[in-house]
Amino acid sequence: MAGVFITATGTDIGKTFVACGIIRGLVATGRRATVFKPVVSGFNPEGAAASDPGRLLRAGGVEPSLEAIAAIAPWRLRAPLAPDMAAAREGRTIDFDALLRYCRQGLSQSADVTVIEGVGGVMVPLTARHTVLDWMSELGLPLVLVAGSYLGSISHTLTALDVLARRRLEVMALVLSQSANATVELEETAETLRRFAADTDILTIARLPHDSAAHATFDALVARL
């Protein structure tokens, strides 16, 4: 059984889009995939089907009922803030040890591949003392790091790669998802990153009328699992 953790350099970069593409690709190849989005902020029960966990379930062919969403996303927070801040708004905290137990239990299930999607970026706080980086370090799964092509993304991406390397975490692939209204060409961003991160497998997803290029990237990711 294999597992992969989807993270990003920040929020609204494209983690869920990439995770959905991986799940669809696994299903298309006949492999059994399970998916978890343990922590989600900005969750509105009235729009649950369109939420990140709802989209992940649909990608795997599961109707995104509230019950199904609760099963893969037990920490659902209303405020669109960092999880520790969103939880505080509700008088709650995220139990880090319980989060790890939940993930490890999910990884022990009889699936060919388990996909875990993080929340926000690499250094987003989960609790008063733990970040997403701590979560990933404890699980030790290979990572897919999703980054954008906006001006400034190169610095953010290289910083994230450096932090992950210091924790000895394996970046299976860096996926550059073209940012809306980006002022920098996607391939130009990719080529610059390749000069500074030569050991990192860098894939791209462009915003095209047809998603054939995205399919090629997802196929490449699935082949690595």
N, C-alpha and C positions, 0 to 999 in steps of 0.2 A: 504494500500500500504506500502510495506517495502522497505528499502534501506540499502545498505551496501557499505562501502568504503574499497577498497583494497590498502594497503600500505605495506611498506617493511623496513627492516633495512638498505638497501642500493640499489644501482642500479644493474641491471642484476642478480637479486636474483630469480625471477620467478613470479612477480606480474601478468603479462599478462597470463602466463600459468595457474595460479590458477584462474584468472578471467574467462578465456575461459572455464575451467572445470566447474565452477559454472553456467555459462550461458548455456552450453550444458545440464547440469543436470536439470536446470529449464525448458528448452524447452522439455526435455524428459518426464518430469512430467506434461506437458500440461499447465505450468504457463507462463504468459506473462511477458517477461523480456525486459527491456530497458537498454542500456549500454552507458556509456560516458567515454571518455578519454580526458577530456577537455584540458589538456596541454601535449604536446609531444615534446621532443627535439630529435635531430638526425633524423629528418624526411626528407626523400628524395622522392619527388613526383614521380620520375621514378620507385621507388620500393614501391609504396604506398600499394599495396595489401599485401606485406609481413611486413608492419609496424605493430606496436602494435595495433592501431585502426583498421587496416585492418583485423588483426587476430581476434579481438573482434567481428567485424561485421560478419565474416565468421562463428564464433561459434554460432551466433544467426540466421544463415541461410540467411544473407544479403550479396549481392555481394558488395565487397569493392571498389566501384567507388570513384573517387576523390570527387564527390559531397556528397556521403554518408559519407565519412571520414570527410569532412568539417563540416557536421552536428553534429557529435559526438566529434570532436576534433578541436574546433575553433582556439586554440592557437597552431599552428604548427610551430616549429622552426627547422632550418636546422642543426645547430651546436650540436654535442653530448655533451652538457655541461649542468650545472645547468640552469634552465629556465631563471633566471635573467641575467646570463652571455650570454646565447644563444640569448636572445632577444636584448641585448645591441649590439651584433655583427651585428644585422639587423637594428639598430637605433630604436628599439621598446622597449616598456615596457609592462608588463602584468598588466592590470587594475584589482586589487584585488576585488573591489566591483562588477565589471562586471562579474568576475569569479563566485562570490557567487550568483549573480542573475541568471546566466546561470544554475548553478547547482540546485538552488531551483526551477526554472521553470521546469527543467527536472524531479525533484522529484515530481512535481505536476501532471505529466502526468498519464494517466489511465493504468499503468502497475501494475502487481502483485508485482514485485520486480524491483528496480532500482539499477544497479551496477555501481559505479563510481570507476574508477581506477586512483590512484594518479600518481605522477611522481617521480622517484628516491626514496630516503628514507624519513623517518619521518621528518628530519630537513633540507631538501633541500630548499634553498632560491627560492622563486617565484618572489619576488620584492625586492626593497632595504630594506623593513621593514617587510616583511611577509615570512613565511616558510610554507611548507606543513602542519606542525603541526597547524599553525594558521588556515589554510584552513579547516582542519578536525575539529578543535575546533568550528569554526563558524557553520559548518553543523550539528555537533553533532550526526552523524550516528554511528552505531556499526561498528567496524573495523575487518577486517581480516588482521593480520600482518604476512607477509611472511619473513622467515629468511632462511639462508643457513646452511650448516653443515661444512663449512671450518674452519680451525684453527683460532680462534678469534671470531667466530660467537657467542659463549656463552656470552661473554662480551658485544658485540654489541646488542644482543637481550635483555639481562637484562637491559641494559641502555635504550633501546627504550621502554620497558615495564614500566620502572620507570617514564620516561618522560610522557608517555601516562596516567599513573595513576595520576600523579600530575595535569594533565589537566582534570581529571575525565572523561576520554574517555573510553568507553566500548570496550574491546577486545573480540569479539565474539569467535575468535579462533586464535591460533598461528599455522601457517603451516610451518613446516620445510621441505624445498625442498632440496634434496641432491645435494650438490655442485659437479661439475665435478672435478675429480682428488682430491677429499677430502682425507685428511690423517686421519680423525677422523670418526669412524663409526656413521652412522645416528642415530641409536637407542641409542648409548652411549651419543650422544649430547642431544637427547630428554630426556633421563633419568636424566641427570644432570640438565637440565632446569626445569624438574618437581620438583626437590628438592627445587629449589630457586623460582619457580613461581607456587606454588601448586594450586593456585586458577585459573590458566589459562588452558583452554582446549587446549591441544597440539596434533596436528595431523602431520603425516609425509607423504612425497611423495618420494619414492626411484626411482633411475634411473634403471629401469628394461627393459628387452626386450619387455615385455608385460605390459600394464598399468593397470592391474586389481587392484593393490594396490592403484594407483592414483584414480581410479573410486570409490573405497570405501571411500577415503578421500573426494572426491567431493560430493558423496552422503550424507556424514555426514554434510558437510557444507550446502548443499541445505536443508537438514532437519531442520536446525536451522533458516531458513529464512521464 
